[in-house]
Amino acid sequence: MGDAYVGARTPRREDARLLTGRGRYVGNVRLPGAAHAYVVRSPIAHGRLLGCDTKAAWAAEGVLDVIVPADAAGMRLPCVSVAPGQQITEYPVLDEAIRYAGQPLAVVVARTPEAARDAADLVELELDELPAVAGMERALEGDAPLLYPDWGTNVLTDFTLGDADCWAAIEEAEHVVEMTFRMGRVSPYPMEPRGVVASYADDELTVHTSTQAPHHAREQLADALGLAHDRVRVIGGDIGGGFGGKEHVYPDEALICLAAMRLGRPVSWMESPGDRLLATLPARAAVHRGRLALDGDGRFVALQVDVLGDIGAHPSNVGVSTAAVTATLLPGPYRFDRVAVRVRGVVTTTTPTGSYRGFGQPEGTLTRERLIDEAARRLGIDRVELRLRNMLGPEDLPYTTRVHTPYDSGDYPRALRTLHHLAMPVEKDDGRRRGIGYSCHVESTGMGPSMDLKATGFLAGGYETAVLRMEQDGSVVVSAGVVPIGQGIETALAQLTADRVGVPIERVRVVMGDTDTTPYSGIGSIASRALAVGGGAVIQAAALLRDKLVAIAAHRLEAAPADLEIADGAVRVKGDPQASVTLRELATSAWRGWDLPEGVSPGLEERASYDPAAYTYAYGAHAAAVAVDPETGAVEVERYWVVNDAGVLVNPAVVEGQIHGGVAQGIGEALTEEIVYTEDGQPITDYFLPTTKEIPDIQVVMLETPSPITPGGMKGVGEAGTIGPPAAIANAVADALPEIADKITDVPLTPSWLWSLLEVSKAQSWARNA
């Protein structure tokens, strides 16, 4: 059976509504009689709420309700991922103990958004302020304020992975490169902010919310509010970008649902632009101390990294699992004799950190790839040659790394060689210094084996379910638990269904995002898994539906099923198109229970759950060409190249779009984006996203090595673009500025920081030559 749609650049069916203003966003939900909420947030980073005087707020015009901590007593949200030794596994929705600026302390509900905002200013907070601790290294110091005094430390968890004798291998190695890297705290920035419209009637809570995981949100809300799960319905719609920041329920979102229940009328809330840096979970904040050991031939002997992650005020939905993912993927596409990683998660008086596109992988890639480039520089070996010398080949796969990560399939050297042929220096004489940098990575995708999730402390199932129903007119409805977040999954699932069932794609409708009408999904669209796992379920359900159609047709045509094919809207005998029965006729008969083979039940609806045997591992190689102005430290990325392998490509155009968008985010992380805190724990709210001016021409080449795990051979690609840019750009800047190459350790590479490094280098050079 040939594929008419899989592999084709089918136009995204979502775009028709999204580009014409017909998107189904939370901000567009208008319910009769809806009130509006505003969240009162803590102005201090650390302390205690001693009192909350709401009399003036209650007296304000239009105010309908004011919720304070006592009103939400007992409401708690879970940490979905629990690391070894983690001392907190849930947290209150409203807490009188304050541990970050922006923490919700109260909610005001009024007839209009303006009235709610004005009344919020009338809530008088009595606060007992304590010293803040911003920065994970400061949190480890002996005199640092303790967020949880009964712990006696600010360390949430501390564990190791890998080889116990790694240190011995490093001490005996001929060459050792040791560097410390720092990754700034960055923020998801979706087109649609977080939002909730909640209504409560007839003992049922209906929640319209911008979420990547509707079923997960339903569970968390039901448990927090003390409702039976069947009394809560969550509706997603078009999410408008998730990037990891919308994969769980936030305290403020749960409070909006509480407000709707208390009032008995709909309540609407959208996160204000000024609150995003305070309230939406950021990510990446990490410090890595890495050591790469090599022998005299440039062979990698050992890799040892101390990973320090900033958890923020308390573990969020994912806690320290981003740092754990860093640890499991630190070896990348290379062979090491020994690998060891120590992971520590530290609490600070800052916004809790959580998921963000890449989920720990850009951090590990920066550390490993910078160590490799610095080793090549010190040993006088070509950077690409050193990588190829130590890279796993296709003959080595499948391969389990020293930290127990089982790579499935691929050709890593081919990706790097292809990239090396593409990447060309930019030739200009404008006084700027130029360089090219490379980075390679292996990407964890298809998060899913349910028992693996249990073993690693992730409190969710990893399977996906799809339901395919052929209507009496021969059209097909696909119900899936994964959701659209801008990644084109609606189109991709339609392509898979059309090919596997044998119907035109125009006859396929995909339904997602509503817990009342879609099958259960414990995780949703996160971790580059929607197509690899959700698509796997669709393929299995499609096979069942197709088999039933063929069985019914074989009975009608008095033919063997193996002699039949589905084509041109009918099931027909191969080589004899006249001997056929239309899909419409078959479907009508099936739903009416007419002329069915013995043992075949009426109807044409099939359900399949796919729980993958293992993760799938995509991979890529990135290169950046940069120009650095030595007078200002400003960096421009002039060209960018990506070679990526995500297995079988269902829609190459969608894959390219995902990579382009990811690279743009990665460039922002590398050069401009960072949430910076003052010593008293206040975030500086200047946050510089890259614009079209900062995003260069991006050339993407795609390879296809099918995964032996996923039905259909797909791997994930949602995070691929973000993983490589920080490392590739940092390596390019080090190439352009060899005099400070060993100092290129931190991202973002801001002009002021680079200029300072260059000035220090000049001063040292003058001193040596004086």
C-alpha positions in Angstrom: 0.0 0.0 0.0 1.5 3.3 -1.0 1.3 6.5 1.0 -0.5 9.3 -0.7 -0.2 11.7 2.2 2.6 10.6 4.6 5.7 12.3 3.4 3.8 15.0 1.5 3.9 18.7 2.2 0.2 18.8 2.9 -1.0 22.3 3.8 -1.8 22.6 7.4 -5.6 22.4 7.8 -5.4 24.5 11.0 -4.1 27.5 9.1 -7.4 28.3 7.4 -9.0 29.3 10.7 -5.9 30.5 12.5 -4.9 33.0 9.7 -8.4 34.3 9.2 -9.1 35.1 12.8 -11.3 32.1 13.5 -9.0 30.5 16.1 -10.7 29.0 19.1 -8.8 30.7 21.9 -9.7 31.1 25.6 -9.7 34.9 25.2 -12.5 34.5 22.7 -14.8 32.5 25.1 -17.7 34.7 26.1 -20.2 33.2 28.5 -23.4 35.0 29.6 -23.0 36.7 32.9 -19.3 36.1 33.2 -17.4 37.9 36.0 -13.7 38.8 35.8 -10.9 38.0 38.1 -7.6 39.6 39.0 -4.8 37.9 41.0 -3.2 39.8 43.9 0.5 38.9 44.0 3.2 39.2 46.6 5.4 42.3 46.2 8.1 40.7 48.3 10.3 37.7 47.6 10.4 36.1 51.1 8.4 36.5 54.2 5.0 35.8 55.7 1.5 37.1 55.1 0.3 38.2 58.5 -3.0 39.7 57.4 -5.1 40.5 54.4 -7.6 43.3 54.9 -10.2 43.1 52.2 -12.9 45.5 53.6 -12.1 48.3 51.1 -12.0 45.9 48.2 -15.4 44.4 49.1 -16.8 47.9 49.3 -15.6 48.8 45.8 -18.2 49.0 43.0 -18.8 45.8 41.1 -16.8 43.5 43.4 -18.4 40.1 43.7 -15.9 38.1 45.7 -12.5 38.2 47.3 -10.6 35.0 48.0 -7.9 34.9 50.6 -5.7 32.0 51.9 -8.3 30.9 54.5 -10.9 30.5 51.7 -8.6 28.1 49.8 -7.4 26.1 52.8 -6.6 22.5 51.8 -6.4 23.2 48.1 -3.1 21.7 46.9 -1.5 20.9 43.6 0.8 17.9 42.9 4.4 17.7 41.8 3.9 15.4 38.9 7.6 14.4 38.7 9.2 13.5 42.0 13.0 13.0 42.1 14.9 10.8 44.6 14.9 12.3 48.0 12.5 15.1 47.0 11.1 16.6 50.2 8.0 18.3 48.7 5.5 16.4 46.6 2.7 19.0 46.6 2.1 22.6 47.3 -0.8 24.9 48.4 -2.7 27.0 46.0 -2.6 29.9 48.4 0.1 30.0 51.1 0.8 32.5 53.9 4.4 31.6 53.6 5.8 33.8 50.8 8.8 32.5 48.8 8.8 34.5 45.6 7.7 37.9 44.3 4.6 37.3 42.3 3.3 34.5 44.4 -0.6 34.6 44.5 -2.0 35.8 47.8 -5.6 36.7 46.9 -8.1 36.9 44.0 -10.6 39.7 43.4 -13.7 39.0 41.3 -15.8 41.8 39.9 -18.3 42.5 37.1 -15.6 43.9 34.8 -11.9 43.4 34.4 -11.3 47.1 35.2 -13.3 46.9 38.5 -11.4 43.7 39.5 -8.1 45.4 38.8 -9.0 48.6 40.7 -10.3 46.6 43.7 -7.1 44.5 43.9 -5.2 47.7 44.7 -7.5 48.1 47.7 -6.5 44.8 49.3 -4.2 45.6 52.2 -1.4 43.1 52.8 0.4 42.9 56.1 3.7 41.4 55.4 6.7 40.3 57.5 9.6 40.5 55.1 12.6 38.1 55.4 16.0 38.1 53.5 15.8 36.8 50.0 18.1 34.3 48.4 18.3 34.8 44.6 20.8 32.6 42.8 21.5 28.9 43.3 25.1 29.3 44.2 24.2 31.8 46.9 21.5 29.4 48.2 24.3 26.8 48.9 26.3 29.2 51.1 26.4 28.5 54.8 24.8 31.8 55.8 22.1 31.8 53.1 18.5 32.3 54.3 16.6 29.0 54.4 13.3 28.8 52.5 12.3 25.7 54.5 14.1 26.0 57.9 13.2 22.5 59.0 15.3 21.1 56.2 18.4 22.7 57.4 19.5 23.3 53.8 18.2 24.8 50.5 19.0 21.6 48.7 15.8 19.8 47.6 17.4 16.7 46.1 20.9 15.4 45.5 21.6 12.2 43.5 24.1 10.7 41.0 24.0 8.8 37.8 26.6 6.8 35.9 30.0 5.3 36.8 31.3 5.3 40.3 34.9 5.1 39.0 34.6 8.1 36.6 36.7 10.3 38.8 39.6 7.7 38.7 39.4 7.7 34.9 39.7 11.5 34.8 42.6 11.6 37.2 44.5 9.1 35.0 43.7 10.7 31.7 46.4 12.4 29.6 44.2 15.6 29.0 41.4 17.1 31.0 39.4 20.1 30.1 37.4 21.6 33.0 35.0 24.5 32.7 32.0 25.9 34.5 28.9 27.0 32.5 25.9 29.1 33.4 22.6 29.1 31.6 20.2 32.1 32.2 16.6 31.8 33.3 14.4 32.1 30.3 10.6 32.3 29.9 8.1 30.7 27.6 6.4 33.4 25.5 3.4 32.0 23.8 1.2 34.1 21.5 -1.8 33.3 23.7 -1.1 33.9 27.4 -2.4 31.6 30.1 -6.1 32.0 30.6 -9.2 30.3 32.2 -12.9 30.7 31.7 -14.6 28.5 34.4 -18.3 27.9 34.9 -20.1 25.8 37.5 -23.7 24.6 37.1 -25.6 21.5 38.1 -22.6 20.3 40.2 -20.4 20.3 37.1 -17.3 22.4 36.5 -16.5 23.3 32.9 -13.2 24.9 32.3 -12.0 26.5 29.1 -8.2 26.9 29.4 -5.1 27.2 27.4 -3.5 23.8 28.2 -1.2 21.3 26.6 -2.7 18.5 28.7 -6.5 18.8 29.2 -6.9 15.4 30.9 -4.0 16.1 33.3 -5.6 19.5 34.1 -8.9 17.8 34.8 -7.4 15.4 37.3 -5.5 18.2 39.1 -8.4 20.5 39.3 -10.8 17.8 40.4 -8.5 16.7 43.2 -7.7 20.3 44.3 -11.3 21.3 44.4 -12.6 18.0 46.0 -14.7 17.1 43.0 -15.3 13.7 41.4 -13.4 13.5 38.1 -16.5 12.9 36.1 -17.9 16.3 37.3 -15.1 18.3 35.7 -14.8 19.0 32.0 -11.7 20.7 30.5 -11.8 22.2 27.0 -8.6 23.4 25.3 -9.2 24.6 21.7 -6.4 26.3 19.8 -3.7 26.8 22.4 -1.7 29.5 20.8 1.7 28.1 21.8 2.6 26.1 24.8 6.4 25.5 24.9 6.0 23.5 28.2 4.6 26.4 30.2 1.0 25.1 29.9 1.4 21.5 30.7 -0.2 21.6 34.1 -2.5 23.6 36.4 -1.2 26.7 38.1 -2.4 28.0 41.5 -4.0 31.1 39.9 -5.9 28.9 37.4 -7.2 26.7 40.2 -8.4 29.8 42.1 -10.4 31.0 39.1 -12.3 27.7 39.2 -12.8 28.1 42.9 -14.2 31.5 42.3 -16.7 30.2 39.7 -17.9 27.5 42.2 -18.3 30.1 45.0 -20.3 32.5 42.8 -22.2 30.0 40.7 -21.5 32.1 37.6 -18.8 32.0 35.0 -15.5 33.7 35.9 -12.9 34.7 33.3 -9.2 35.5 33.8 -6.3 36.1 31.4 -2.7 36.5 32.6 -1.7 40.1 32.1 1.5 40.8 30.2 3.2 42.2 33.3 2.6 39.1 35.3 4.1 36.6 32.8 7.7 36.9 34.1 6.4 36.7 37.7 3.9 33.8 37.4 4.4 31.6 34.3 7.1 29.1 35.1 10.5 29.9 33.6 13.3 27.3 33.0 16.9 26.7 32.2 18.5 28.4 35.2 21.5 26.0 35.8 25.2 25.9 36.6 27.3 23.0 35.3 30.8 22.2 36.3 32.0 19.9 33.6 35.2 17.8 33.0 36.1 16.1 29.8 39.0 13.7 29.8 40.8 12.5 26.7 43.7 10.2 25.9 46.8 11.1 23.8 44.9 10.3 20.6 42.0 12.6 21.3 39.7 9.7 22.3 37.1 10.6 24.9 37.9 8.8 28.1 35.4 10.3 30.6 32.8 13.0 31.1 31.9 14.2 34.6 29.4 17.0 35.2 28.0 18.5 38.4 24.6 19.8 37.5 23.1 22.5 39.8 19.5 23.4 39.0 17.5 26.4 40.3 14.1 25.0 41.4 12.8 28.4 42.5 10.5 28.7 45.5 9.2 25.1 45.4 9.2 22.2 43.0 6.7 22.8 40.3 4.9 20.1 38.3 8.3 18.8 37.1 10.6 19.7 40.0 14.1 18.7 39.3 13.3 16.4 36.3 14.7 18.9 33.8 18.1 18.5 35.4 17.6 14.7 35.4 16.9 14.8 31.6 20.1 16.9 31.2 22.0 14.1 33.0 20.6 11.3 30.9 21.4 13.0 27.6 24.8 14.5 28.5 26.8 11.9 26.5 25.1 13.0 23.3 26.1 11.1 20.1 29.5 10.2 21.4 31.2 7.2 23.0 32.7 7.6 26.5 34.4 5.0 28.6 33.0 6.5 31.7 30.3 9.1 32.5 29.1 10.4 35.9 26.6 13.1 36.7 25.7 14.6 40.0 22.3 16.4 40.1 21.3 18.9 42.8 18.2 20.9 42.9 18.2 24.1 45.0 15.3 26.2 46.2 15.6 30.0 45.9 13.2 32.9 46.5 12.3 33.1 42.8 9.4 32.0 40.6 9.4 28.1 40.5 11.0 26.8 37.4 9.3 24.2 35.2 9.1 23.0 31.6 10.3 24.8 28.6 10.9 23.6 25.0 14.1 21.5 25.1 13.5 20.4 28.7 17.1 20.2 30.0 18.7 19.3 26.7 20.0 22.7 25.6 21.9 22.9 28.9 23.6 19.6 28.5 24.4 20.2 24.9 26.0 23.6 25.7 28.2 22.0 28.4 29.3 19.0 26.3 29.8 20.8 23.0 31.8 23.7 24.5 34.0 21.2 26.3 34.7 19.4 23.0 35.5 22.6 21.2 37.8 23.8 23.9 39.5 20.4 23.9 40.0 20.6 20.2 41.5 24.1 20.5 43.9 23.1 23.3 45.0 19.9 21.5 45.2 21.5 18.0 42.7 19.0 16.5 40.0 20.0 14.0 36.7 20.4 15.8 34.7 18.3 13.4 37.4 15.7 13.2 37.5 15.3 17.0 33.7 14.8 17.1 33.8 12.2 14.3 36.7 10.4 16.0 34.5 9.8 19.0 31.0 9.6 17.5 28.8 6.5 17.6 28.2 5.1 14.1 25.1 3.5 12.7 26.6 0.1 13.2 26.7 0.8 17.0 23.0 1.4 17.3 21.0 0.5 19.2 23.3 1.6 22.0 22.9 2.1 25.7 24.9 5.0 27.1 26.9 4.9 30.4 23.9 6.7 32.0 21.5 4.0 30.8 19.9 5.9 27.9 18.9 3.5 25.1 19.4 5.1 21.7 17.4 3.4 19.0 18.5 4.3 15.5 20.3 6.8 13.4 23.5 7.8 11.6 25.1 10.5 13.7 28.3 10.9 11.6 26.3 11.4 8.4 24.5 14.3 10.0 27.7 16.0 11.0 29.4 15.4 7.7 26.4 16.8 5.8 26.4 19.8 8.1 30.1 20.4 7.6 29.6 20.5 3.8 26.8 23.1 4.2 28.4 25.5 6.7 30.4 28.2 4.9 32.0 31.3 6.4 30.5 34.7 5.6 33.1 36.8 3.8 32.8 40.5 4.7 35.4 43.2 5.6 33.5 45.4 8.0 35.8 45.3 11.0 33.9 42.5 12.8 35.4 39.2 13.8 33.8 36.1 12.3 33.5 32.5 13.3 31.6 29.2 12.7 30.5 26.9 15.5 29.1 23.4 15.6 27.0 21.4 18.0 25.6 17.9 17.9 22.9 16.3 20.0 20.7 13.3 20.6 17.1 14.3 21.5 14.8 12.4 23.7 11.4 12.1 22.1 8.2 10.1 22.3 8.0 10.2 26.1 5.8 7.4 27.0 6.7 4.0 28.4 4.3 4.0 31.4 6.3 1.7 33.6 9.4 3.8 32.9 7.6 6.9 34.0 6.6 5.1 37.2 10.2 4.0 37.8 11.5 7.5 37.4 8.9 9.2 39.7 6.7 10.7 36.9 3.2 10.3 38.2 1.3 9.7 35.0 0.7 7.1 32.3 2.7 7.4 29.1 0.4 5.8 26.6 -1.9 7.5 24.1 -5.3 6.4 22.9 -7.1 7.1 19.6 -10.6 6.4 18.5 -11.5 6.2 14.8 -15.1 6.2 13.7 -16.2 5.9 10.1 -19.6 7.5 9.7 -22.4 6.2 7.5 -21.3 8.5 4.6 -17.7 7.1 4.6 -16.1 10.0 6.4 -13.8 9.4 9.3 -13.6 11.1 12.7 -10.4 10.8 14.7 -10.6 11.5 18.5 -7.1 11.8 20.1 -5.9 12.7 23.6 -3.0 14.8 22.4 -3.8 18.4 21.6 -2.8 21.1 19.1 -0.4 23.7 20.4 0.6 25.1 17.0 2.7 22.1 16.0 0.5 20.9 13.2 -0.7 17.7 14.8 -4.2 18.0 13.5 -2.9 17.8 9.9 -0.4 15.1 10.7 -2.9 12.8 12.3 -5.3 13.4 9.4 -2.5 12.4 7.0 -1.8 9.2 8.9 -5.5 8.3 9.0 -6.1 9.0 5.4 -3.3 6.7 4.3 -3.9 3.9 6.8 -7.7 3.7 6.3 -7.6 4.6 2.6 -9.8 7.7 2.4 -9.2 11.2 1.0 -7.8 13.5 3.7 -10.7 15.8 3.0 -12.9 13.1 4.5 -11.0 13.0 7.8 -11.9 15.2 10.8 -9.7 15.3 13.9 -11.2 16.1 17.3 -8.9 17.0 20.2 -8.7 19.1 23.4 -12.0 18.3 25.1 -12.0 15.8 28.0 -15.7 14.9 27.4 -15.1 13.9 23.8 -11.6 12.6 23.5 -9.9 9.5 25.0 -7.7 9.9 28.1 -4.2 11.2 27.9 -2.2 11.4 31.1 0.5 13.7 29.6 -0.8 15.4 26.5 1.3 17.3 24.0 4.7 17.7 25.7 8.2 16.2 25.3 8.0 15.9 21.5 5.6 13.0 21.8 2.3 14.0 20.2 3.0 12.4 16.8 5.4 9.6 18.0 3.0 8.3 20.6 -0.4 9.8 19.6 0.3 9.0 16.0 1.3 5.4 16.9 -2.2 5.0 18.5 -3.9 6.4 15.4 -2.0 4.0 13.2 -3.0 1.0 15.3 -6.7 2.1 15.5 -6.7 2.7 11.7 -5.4 -0.8 11.1 -8.3 -2.2 13.1 -10.8 0.0 11.3 -9.4 -1.0 7.9 -9.4 -4.7 8.8 -13.1 -4.5 9.8 -14.0 -2.8 6.6 -12.2 -5.3 4.5 -13.7 -8.2 6.5 -17.2 -6.9 5.8 -16.4 -6.3 2.2 -14.9 -9.7 1.8 -18.2 -11.2 3.1 -20.2 -9.1 0.7 -18.0 -9.8 -2.3 -17.3 -13.4 -1.5 -13.6 -12.8 -1.7 -10.6 -13.4 0.5 -9.5 -10.3 2.5 -6.0 -10.6 1.2 -7.4 -10.1 -2.4 -9.0 -6.7 -1.5 -7.8 -3.1 -1.5 -9.3 0.2 -0.6 -9.2 2.8 -3.3 -11.3 5.5 -4.9 -13.9 5.4 -2.1 -14.5 1.7 -2.3 -13.2 -1.7 -1.3 -12.5 -3.7 -4.5 -10.9 -6.8 -5.7 -7.3 -6.2 -6.7 -7.1 -6.1 -10.5 -10.9 -6.1 -10.9 -12.3 -2.6 -10.0 -15.8 -3.7 -11.1 -16.0 -6.1 -8.2 -16.3 -3.5 -5.5 -18.5 -2.0 -2.8 -18.4 1.6 -1.8 -17.3 2.7 1.6 -20.5 4.6 2.1 -22.5 1.4 1.4 -20.2 -0.6 3.7 -20.5 2.0 6.5 -24.2 2.3 6.2 -24.6 -1.5 6.4 -22.2 -1.7 9.4 -24.0 0.9 11.4 -27.4 -0.7 10.6 -26.1 -4.2 11.4 -27.0 -5.5 7.9 -25.2 -8.3 6.1 -22.3 -8.6 8.6 -20.1 -11.7 8.8 -20.6 -14.0 11.7 -19.0 -12.7 14.8 -18.6 -9.1 13.6 -20.4 -6.5 15.7 -22.4 -3.6 14.2 -20.7 -0.2 13.8 -17.4 1.1 12.6 -15.5 2.5 15.6 -12.2 1.2 16.7 -10.1 2.2 19.7 -6.4 1.5 20.3 -4.0 2.5 23.0 -0.3 2.6 22.3 2.1 2.4 25.2 5.6 2.6 23.6 8.2 0.0 24.5 10.8 2.8 24.9 11.5 6.4 24.1 12.6 7.3 20.6 15.8 9.3 20.0 16.0 11.8 17.3 19.3 13.7 16.6 20.7 16.7 14.9 23.8 18.7 14.0 23.7 22.5 14.1 26.1 25.2 12.8 26.1 29.0 13.2 28.1 31.7 11.5 28.5 34.8 13.6 30.0 38.2 13.4 31.2 39.9 16.6 31.9 43.6 16.9 35.0 43.8 19.1 34.2 47.5 19.9 30.8 46.7 21.4 30.6 43.0 22.0 27.5 42.7 19.9 26.9 39.3 18.2 25.0 38.8 15.0 24.1 35.4 13.7 24.5 35.7 10.0 23.7 32.2 8.9 22.4 29.1 10.5 22.3 25.4 9.3 20.5 22.4 10.7 20.7 18.7 9.8 18.0 16.8 11.7 16.7 13.3 11.7 13.2 12.8 13.2 12.5 9.4 11.7 9.8 9.1 9.1 8.5 12.6 8.2 4.8 12.6 8.0 4.8 16.3 6.8 8.2 17.7 5.9 6.8 21.3 5.8 5.6 21.0 9.3 8.9 19.6 10.5 10.8 22.4 8.9 8.5 24.9 10.5 9.1 23.3 13.9 12.8 23.5 13.5 12.8 27.1 12.3 10.7 28.2 15.3 12.9 26.3 17.7 16.1 27.8 16.3 14.6 31.2 16.7 13.9 30.5 20.4 17.4 29.0 20.8 19.0 32.2 19.3 17.1 34.2 21.9 18.4 32.0 24.7 21.9 32.3 23.3 22.0 36.1 22.9 19.3 38.1 24.5 16.8 36.4 26.7 17.2 36.2 30.5 15.2 36.9 33.6 17.6 38.6 36.0 16.9 39.0 39.8 18.1 41.7 42.2 19.6 40.7 45.5 16.3 41.2 47.2 14.6 38.7 44.8 12.9 41.2 42.5 12.9 40.2 38.8 14.0 42.9 36.4 11.2 42.9 33.9 13.2 43.9 30.8 13.1 40.8 28.7 14.5 41.0 25.1 13.0 38.5 22.6 14.7 38.2 19.3 13.0 39.9 16.4 13.1 39.2 12.7 16.3 41.2 12.6 18.1 38.8 14.8 16.9 35.6 13.1 19.1 34.8 10.0 18.5 32.6 7.0 18.1 29.1 8.4 18.8 26.2 6.1 17.4 22.8 7.1 18.3 19.4 5.7 16.3 16.5 6.9 17.4 12.9 7.1 15.1 9.9 7.7 16.1 6.9 9.8 12.8 5.2 10.8 12.5 4.4 14.5 12.2 0.6 15.1 9.9 1.4 18.0 7.1 3.6 16.8 4.4 2.2 14.5 5.1 4.2 11.3 8.7 4.9 12.3 8.2 8.5 13.5 10.2 10.3 16.1 9.5 13.6 17.7 10.8 17.0 16.5 9.1 19.6 18.6 12.2 20.5 20.6 14.9 19.8 18.1 15.4 23.4 17.0 16.0 24.7 20.5 18.7 22.2 21.6 21.6 23.2 19.4 21.7 27.0 19.1 23.2 28.0 22.4 26.1 25.6 22.0 26.6 26.3 18.2 26.5 30.1 18.7 28.8 30.0 21.8 31.2 27.8 19.8 31.1 30.3 16.9 31.8 33.2 19.2 34.7 31.3 20.7 36.0 30.6 17.1 35.7 34.3 16.3 37.5 35.4 19.6 40.2 32.8 20.3 41.9 35.1 22.8 38.9 34.6 25.2 37.6 31.2 23.9 38.0 29.5 27.3 35.9 32.3 28.8 32.9 31.7 26.6 30.9 29.7 29.2 27.7 31.6 29.9 24.5 32.3 28.0 23.1 34.7 27.0 26.2 36.2 25.4 25.2 39.8 25.9 27.3 42.6 24.4 28.3 44.0 27.8 29.6 40.7 29.0 31.6 39.9 25.8 32.9 43.5 25.8 34.1 43.1 29.4 35.9 39.8 28.6 37.6 41.5 25.6 38.7 44.5 27.7 40.2 42.2 30.4 42.0 40.3 27.7 43.4 43.5 26.2 44.6 44.7 29.6 46.3 41.3 30.3 47.9 41.4 26.8 49.2 45.0 27.5 50.5 43.9 30.9 52.4 40.9 29.4 53.9 43.1 26.7 54.8 46.0 28.9 
